[in-house]
């Protein structure tokens, strides 16, 4: 049993690292395991070490966005999170859930991140994001999938996505992402297909992307 707040220990030997042919970064099999509270800082680093165009466009500040993510994940509970760990270092994570964060929890997280005016600041900065919102169908949803920037291109995202797909068995799985996100190729290789797209000129002015897409991996 994994205790919340403590990393599981492991004594299994690991194969030696081999340099990735494109990046030159040592590449070896990573362990995918349930996330625990001790992982939160490294998970935040994986998400915000190189902020995305949407994070920069729609979050009041990136330091506050880090605190917002941490508070949101704790409110949601870590049951749906898994991390990819390499030699004790969290190098990526995924979050799959039947439901997204509630509005109440999001507002509380915004207040924790940016103070009492946090919810208003988040709404004022982030409202164009709502113009391209796409409702995901009932069932499991891939809400987040991130690899630390220093380890992108080494297959960690694919390992995490393989784990999520296997964990959900024959159930349909959905996600949303920017329409010009290079990660779409990763999702397509794992059986996801675009079923809807929503565009907005305001969103495009802020992000350089026409809009967002809904992708579904059928049963």
C-alpha positions as CSV (number, residue, x, y, z in Angstrom):
1,X,0.0,0.0,0.0
2,X,1.3,3.5,-0.8
3,X,0.9,6.0,2.0
4,X,-0.1,9.5,1.0
5,X,2.9,11.8,1.5
6,X,5.5,9.1,1.1
7,X,7.2,7.8,-1.9
8,X,7.1,4.0,-2.3
9,X,10.5,2.4,-2.0
10,X,11.9,0.0,-4.6
11,X,14.9,-2.2,-4.7
12,X,14.6,-3.5,-8.3
13,X,17.7,-3.0,-10.4
14,X,17.4,-0.7,-13.4
15,X,19.1,-1.2,-16.8
16,X,21.9,1.2,-17.7
17,X,21.0,4.5,-19.3
18,X,21.4,4.9,-23.0
19,X,21.7,8.3,-24.7
20,X,18.6,9.2,-26.7
21,X,19.6,9.5,-30.4
22,X,18.0,12.9,-30.9
23,X,18.4,14.7,-27.6
24,X,21.5,13.0,-26.2
25,X,19.7,12.7,-22.8
26,X,20.1,9.4,-21.0
27,X,17.1,7.3,-21.7
28,X,16.0,4.2,-19.7
29,X,12.8,2.6,-18.6
30,X,11.0,4.8,-16.1
31,X,8.7,3.6,-13.3
32,X,5.1,4.7,-13.5
33,X,3.5,4.7,-10.0
34,X,0.7,6.5,-8.1
35,X,1.5,10.1,-7.2
36,X,1.8,11.1,-3.5
37,X,2.0,14.5,-1.8
38,X,5.8,14.4,-1.7
39,X,5.8,14.5,-5.5
40,X,3.9,17.8,-5.8
41,X,6.8,20.2,-6.2
42,X,8.4,18.1,-9.0
43,X,5.0,17.7,-10.7
44,X,4.6,21.5,-10.6
45,X,8.1,21.8,-12.1
46,X,7.2,19.5,-14.9
47,X,4.2,21.6,-15.7
48,X,5.7,25.1,-15.3
49,X,9.5,24.9,-15.9
50,X,8.7,26.1,-19.4
51,X,5.2,27.7,-19.2
52,X,2.9,27.0,-22.1
53,X,1.4,29.7,-24.3
54,X,-2.0,29.2,-22.6
55,X,-0.5,29.4,-19.1
56,X,1.3,32.7,-20.0
57,X,-1.8,34.1,-21.7
58,X,-4.5,33.2,-19.1
59,X,-2.8,32.9,-15.7
60,X,-2.4,36.2,-13.7
61,X,1.2,35.2,-12.8
62,X,3.2,32.0,-13.2
63,X,4.3,31.8,-9.6
64,X,0.7,32.0,-8.6
65,X,-0.2,29.5,-11.3
66,X,2.2,27.0,-9.6
67,X,0.3,27.5,-6.3
68,X,-3.0,27.3,-8.1
69,X,-2.1,24.0,-9.6
70,X,-0.9,22.6,-6.3
71,X,-4.0,23.7,-4.5
72,X,-6.3,22.4,-7.2
73,X,-4.6,18.9,-7.3
74,X,-4.9,18.6,-3.5
75,X,-8.6,19.6,-3.6
76,X,-9.2,17.0,-6.3
77,X,-7.2,14.3,-4.5
78,X,-4.3,12.4,-6.0
79,X,-6.1,9.2,-6.7
80,X,-6.2,9.9,-10.4
81,X,-2.5,11.0,-10.7
82,X,0.4,8.9,-11.7
83,X,4.0,10.0,-12.1
84,X,6.9,8.8,-14.2
85,X,10.0,8.4,-11.9
86,X,13.6,7.9,-13.0
87,X,16.2,7.3,-10.3
88,X,14.1,9.0,-7.7
89,X,13.3,12.0,-9.8
90,X,9.7,12.7,-11.1
91,X,10.1,13.4,-14.8
92,X,6.5,13.6,-15.8
93,X,2.9,12.9,-14.7
94,X,-0.6,12.3,-15.9
95,X,-4.0,13.0,-14.4
96,X,-7.0,11.0,-15.5
97,X,-10.4,11.5,-13.8
98,X,-14.1,11.0,-14.4
99,X,-14.8,14.7,-13.6
100,X,-12.9,18.0,-13.7
101,X,-12.3,20.2,-10.7
102,X,-15.4,21.8,-9.3
103,X,-15.9,25.6,-9.6
104,X,-15.9,25.9,-5.8
105,X,-12.5,24.2,-5.6
106,X,-11.1,26.2,-8.4
107,X,-12.1,29.5,-6.8
108,X,-10.6,28.4,-3.5
109,X,-7.4,27.5,-5.3
110,X,-7.3,30.9,-7.0
111,X,-7.7,32.6,-3.6
112,X,-4.8,30.5,-2.3
113,X,-2.7,31.4,-5.3
114,X,-3.4,35.1,-5.7
115,X,-5.1,36.2,-2.5
116,X,-8.6,37.4,-1.9
117,X,-8.8,39.0,-5.4
118,X,-7.4,35.8,-7.0
119,X,-10.7,34.5,-8.4
120,X,-11.5,37.9,-10.0
121,X,-8.0,38.2,-11.4
122,X,-8.2,34.7,-12.9
123,X,-11.6,35.4,-14.5
124,X,-10.4,38.7,-15.9
125,X,-7.2,37.3,-17.4
126,X,-8.6,33.9,-18.5
127,X,-12.0,34.6,-19.9
128,X,-10.9,34.1,-23.6
129,X,-10.1,30.5,-22.7
130,X,-13.8,29.9,-22.1
131,X,-14.5,30.9,-25.7
132,X,-13.0,27.6,-26.9
133,X,-14.2,25.4,-24.1
134,X,-15.3,21.9,-25.2
135,X,-17.4,19.6,-22.9
136,X,-15.9,16.1,-22.7
137,X,-18.3,13.2,-22.8
138,X,-19.0,11.1,-19.7
139,X,-16.3,8.6,-18.7
140,X,-12.6,8.9,-18.0
141,X,-10.9,12.1,-19.1
142,X,-7.2,12.8,-19.5
143,X,-7.0,16.2,-17.8
144,X,-3.2,16.7,-17.7
145,X,-0.2,15.0,-19.3
146,X,3.2,16.6,-18.8
147,X,6.9,15.7,-19.2
148,X,9.6,17.8,-17.7
149,X,11.0,20.0,-20.5
150,X,14.5,18.6,-19.9
151,X,13.2,15.1,-20.7
152,X,10.9,15.8,-23.7
153,X,11.5,13.7,-26.7
154,X,12.7,10.7,-24.6
155,X,9.4,8.7,-24.7
156,X,8.2,9.5,-21.2
157,X,4.9,11.0,-22.5
158,X,4.3,7.9,-24.5
159,X,5.0,5.7,-21.4
160,X,2.5,7.7,-19.3
161,X,-0.1,7.6,-22.0
162,X,0.3,3.9,-22.5
163,X,-0.3,3.5,-18.7
164,X,-3.4,5.7,-18.8
165,X,-4.9,3.8,-21.7
166,X,-4.2,0.4,-20.2
167,X,-5.6,1.5,-16.8
168,X,-8.9,2.4,-18.4
169,X,-9.2,-0.9,-20.3
170,X,-11.9,-0.8,-23.0
171,X,-13.6,2.4,-21.9
172,X,-13.6,5.5,-24.2
173,X,-11.1,8.1,-23.1
174,X,-11.3,11.8,-24.0
175,X,-9.1,14.9,-23.8
176,X,-8.9,18.5,-25.0
177,X,-5.9,20.4,-26.3
178,X,-4.9,23.3,-28.4
179,X,-5.6,22.7,-32.1
180,X,-1.9,23.3,-32.9
181,X,-0.4,21.4,-30.0
182,X,2.4,19.1,-31.3
183,X,1.3,16.6,-28.7
184,X,-1.6,15.8,-31.0
185,X,0.6,13.4,-32.9
186,X,1.3,11.5,-29.7
187,X,-2.4,11.2,-29.0
188,X,-3.2,10.1,-32.5
189,X,-0.5,7.4,-32.3
190,X,-2.4,6.1,-29.2
191,X,-5.7,5.9,-31.0
192,X,-7.2,9.3,-30.3
193,X,-9.1,11.2,-33.0
194,X,-10.5,14.7,-33.3
195,X,-14.3,14.7,-32.9
196,X,-14.9,18.5,-32.4
197,X,-13.1,21.8,-32.7
198,X,-13.9,25.3,-31.4
199,X,-12.1,28.4,-32.7
200,X,-12.0,32.0,-31.5
201,X,-10.2,35.0,-32.9
202,X,-9.6,36.3,-29.4
203,X,-8.1,33.0,-28.3
204,X,-5.9,33.0,-31.4
205,X,-4.7,36.5,-30.7
206,X,-3.6,35.5,-27.2
207,X,-2.1,32.1,-28.0
208,X,-1.4,31.9,-31.8
209,X,-3.6,28.8,-31.9
210,X,-7.0,28.9,-33.8
211,X,-8.7,27.1,-31.0
212,X,-9.0,23.8,-29.1
213,X,-10.0,20.3,-30.1
214,X,-11.8,17.5,-28.4
215,X,-10.1,14.1,-29.0
216,X,-11.6,10.8,-28.1
217,X,-10.1,7.3,-28.0
218,X,-13.1,5.0,-28.6
219,X,-13.7,1.8,-26.8
